[in-house]
Amino acid sequence: MYVPRANAMDEESGARALVAAVGAAELVTTGADGYPRATLLPVVWDGDVVTAHLARANEQWRGIGVDTPALLVVRGAQAYVSPSWYAAKREHGRVVPTWNYSTVHLTGRARVVEDPARLRDHVEALTRLHEGRRAEPWAVGDAPPAYVAGQLRGIVGVEVVVERVEGKAKLSQNRSVADRAGVVAGLRAEGGADAAAMADEIAAGLDR
């Protein structure tokens, strides 16, 4: 991933925070025909391993051997930025549109997991991650054992041992304080969840 110094997430903790907040990643691998395959999957990143699972009917897993190169792409907020929001437009007019976004790329080696016990461990960890904050969290053990066993037979686990972490936050860092303040105001007026989230990220940088 191309990451200018100004846009780099310097700390791995920032990348981990984004992955945890989003909770899902595009798993990209190469099929036997040489073409890429991609599936959006809920993920758990623990230590240097990301775990996920695919439907057994999804052919992508069949192209994953031992230590198959893989890429996980996690997308945070993104938004179009209009040059009309910049103070510089009124000053000299030398401005153009851009696209702001936050993303994390995790590169490593993937392997398939079919062992039922390990699959259940993964599903339980994923469930705890998302149910833990609820007043009445659901647990895998709440479902009948035979039903759970049948559901596990319908999925295939994937573990990616992460070798490289790249985080990029393109938040108008190359613009003046006045321009960035204009972007925040413009995004908030625009409306929408992504625009609001992007405005908050840029505003946080202004406050530091």
C-alpha positions as CSV (number, residue, x, y, z in Angstrom):
1,M,0.0,0.0,0.0
2,Y,1.3,3.5,-0.8
3,V,1.5,5.4,2.4
4,P,2.9,8.9,2.5
5,R,4.6,9.7,5.8
6,A,2.0,12.2,6.7
7,N,-0.8,9.6,6.4
8,A,0.9,6.7,8.1
9,M,-0.4,5.2,11.3
10,D,2.8,5.2,13.2
11,E,1.7,2.9,16.0
12,E,0.4,-0.6,15.5
13,S,-2.1,0.2,18.3
14,G,-3.9,2.5,15.8
15,A,-4.2,-0.3,13.3
16,R,-5.5,-2.7,15.9
17,A,-8.0,-0.1,17.1
18,L,-9.4,0.3,13.6
19,V,-9.7,-3.4,13.0
20,A,-11.4,-3.9,16.4
21,A,-13.8,-1.0,15.7
22,V,-14.7,-2.2,12.2
23,G,-14.8,-5.9,13.1
24,A,-14.5,-7.2,9.5
25,A,-12.0,-7.5,6.7
26,E,-11.8,-8.4,3.0
27,L,-9.8,-11.6,2.7
28,V,-7.9,-11.5,-0.6
29,T,-6.2,-14.6,-2.0
30,T,-5.3,-15.8,-5.5
31,G,-7.3,-18.6,-7.1
32,A,-5.9,-21.5,-9.1
33,D,-6.6,-19.5,-12.3
34,G,-4.3,-16.7,-11.1
35,Y,-7.2,-14.3,-10.5
36,P,-7.8,-12.7,-7.0
37,R,-10.6,-13.9,-4.8
38,A,-12.1,-11.7,-2.0
39,T,-14.7,-12.2,0.7
40,L,-15.8,-9.8,3.5
41,L,-15.5,-11.7,6.8
42,P,-15.8,-10.9,10.5
43,V,-12.4,-11.2,12.1
44,V,-10.6,-11.6,15.4
45,W,-7.0,-10.3,15.6
46,D,-5.2,-11.8,18.5
47,G,-1.4,-11.5,18.8
48,D,0.0,-12.0,15.3
49,V,-2.9,-14.2,14.1
50,V,-6.2,-13.1,12.5
51,T,-9.0,-15.7,12.5
52,A,-12.1,-15.8,10.3
53,H,-14.4,-18.3,8.7
54,L,-16.0,-18.8,5.3
55,A,-19.1,-20.7,4.2
56,R,-17.9,-24.2,3.1
57,A,-19.8,-23.5,-0.2
58,N,-17.5,-20.5,-0.8
59,E,-14.8,-21.8,-3.2
60,Q,-12.2,-19.3,-2.1
61,W,-11.0,-21.5,0.7
62,R,-10.1,-24.3,-1.7
63,G,-7.4,-22.2,-3.1
64,I,-5.8,-21.7,0.3
65,G,-3.0,-24.2,0.9
66,V,-0.2,-24.2,3.5
67,D,1.1,-20.7,4.1
68,T,-0.7,-19.2,1.2
69,P,0.0,-15.5,0.7
70,A,-3.0,-13.5,1.8
71,L,-4.1,-9.9,2.3
72,L,-6.7,-8.6,4.7
73,V,-8.2,-5.2,4.0
74,V,-10.0,-3.3,6.7
75,R,-11.8,-0.1,5.7
76,G,-12.7,2.7,8.1
77,A,-14.6,5.9,7.4
78,Q,-14.2,7.4,3.9
79,A,-15.7,10.5,2.3
80,Y,-15.4,12.8,-0.7
81,V,-13.9,16.2,0.1
82,S,-15.1,19.1,-2.0
83,P,-12.5,21.9,-2.7
84,S,-15.3,24.4,-2.1
85,W,-14.9,23.7,1.6
86,Y,-11.3,25.0,1.7
87,A,-10.4,28.5,2.9
88,A,-7.7,28.3,0.1
89,K,-10.5,28.3,-2.6
90,R,-11.4,31.9,-1.6
91,E,-7.8,32.9,-1.3
92,H,-6.3,31.7,-4.6
93,G,-8.5,29.0,-6.1
94,R,-5.7,26.5,-6.6
95,V,-7.6,23.5,-5.1
96,V,-8.9,20.2,-6.3
97,P,-11.2,17.5,-4.9
98,T,-9.9,14.5,-2.9
99,W,-11.0,11.4,-1.1
100,N,-10.3,10.9,2.6
101,Y,-10.2,7.5,4.2
102,S,-8.7,5.2,6.8
103,T,-7.6,1.7,6.0
104,V,-5.5,-1.1,7.4
105,H,-3.7,-3.8,5.3
106,L,-2.6,-7.0,7.0
107,T,-0.3,-9.1,4.9
108,G,0.7,-12.6,5.8
109,R,0.2,-16.3,5.2
110,A,-3.1,-18.1,5.4
111,R,-4.1,-21.7,6.3
112,V,-7.4,-23.5,6.4
113,V,-8.8,-24.8,9.7
114,E,-11.4,-27.7,9.5
115,D,-11.0,-29.2,13.0
116,P,-14.4,-28.8,14.7
117,A,-12.9,-28.0,18.1
118,R,-10.8,-25.2,16.7
119,L,-13.7,-23.9,14.6
120,R,-15.8,-23.8,17.7
121,D,-13.1,-21.9,19.6
122,H,-13.0,-19.3,16.8
123,V,-16.8,-18.9,16.7
124,E,-17.0,-18.6,20.5
125,A,-14.2,-15.9,20.5
126,L,-16.0,-14.0,17.7
127,T,-19.3,-14.2,19.5
128,R,-17.8,-13.0,22.8
129,L,-16.2,-10.1,21.0
130,H,-19.6,-8.8,19.6
131,E,-22.0,-10.0,22.4
132,G,-19.8,-9.0,25.4
133,R,-21.1,-5.5,25.5
134,R,-24.8,-6.5,25.4
135,A,-27.0,-6.5,28.5
136,E,-28.0,-10.1,27.8
137,P,-25.2,-11.6,25.6
138,W,-25.9,-14.6,23.5
139,A,-23.4,-17.5,23.7
140,V,-22.8,-20.4,21.4
141,G,-23.8,-22.7,24.2
142,D,-27.3,-21.2,24.2
143,A,-28.1,-23.2,21.0
144,P,-28.7,-26.9,21.0
145,P,-25.5,-28.9,20.6
146,A,-26.6,-30.8,17.5
147,Y,-27.6,-27.6,15.8
148,V,-24.2,-26.0,16.6
149,A,-22.4,-29.1,15.3
150,G,-24.4,-28.9,12.1
151,Q,-23.6,-25.2,11.7
152,L,-19.9,-25.8,12.2
153,R,-19.9,-28.4,9.4
154,G,-21.1,-25.6,7.1
155,I,-18.1,-23.4,7.6
156,V,-14.3,-23.5,7.1
157,G,-11.9,-21.5,9.3
158,V,-9.0,-19.5,8.0
159,E,-6.1,-18.3,10.1
160,V,-3.7,-15.6,8.7
161,V,-0.3,-15.2,10.4
162,V,0.3,-11.5,10.0
163,E,3.8,-10.6,8.7
164,R,3.2,-6.9,7.8
165,V,0.9,-4.3,9.2
166,E,0.2,-1.1,7.2
167,G,-2.2,1.6,8.4
168,K,-3.1,4.7,6.5
169,A,-5.3,7.6,7.6
170,K,-5.7,10.2,4.9
171,L,-7.3,13.0,6.9
172,S,-6.4,16.2,5.0
173,Q,-3.1,16.4,6.9
174,N,-1.5,18.2,3.9
175,R,-4.0,21.1,4.3
176,S,-3.9,24.2,6.5
177,V,-5.8,24.4,9.8
178,A,-8.3,26.6,8.2
179,D,-8.8,24.2,5.3
180,R,-9.2,21.2,7.6
181,A,-11.7,23.2,9.7
182,G,-13.6,23.8,6.5
183,V,-13.6,20.1,5.6
184,V,-15.0,19.3,9.1
185,A,-17.8,21.8,8.7
186,G,-18.5,20.6,5.1
187,L,-18.6,16.9,6.1
188,R,-20.9,17.6,9.0
189,A,-23.3,19.5,6.8
190,E,-23.2,16.7,4.2
191,G,-24.7,14.2,6.6
192,G,-24.3,10.4,6.6
193,A,-22.5,8.1,9.0
194,D,-19.2,8.0,7.0
195,A,-19.1,11.7,6.6
196,A,-19.7,12.3,10.3
197,A,-17.1,9.7,11.3
198,M,-14.5,11.3,9.0
199,A,-15.4,14.8,10.3
200,D,-14.8,13.5,13.9
201,E,-11.4,12.0,12.9
202,I,-10.2,15.2,11.3
203,A,-11.5,17.3,14.2
204,A,-9.6,15.1,16.6
205,G,-6.4,16.0,14.8
206,L,-7.2,19.7,15.0
207,D,-7.7,19.4,18.7
208,R,-4.2,17.9,19.3
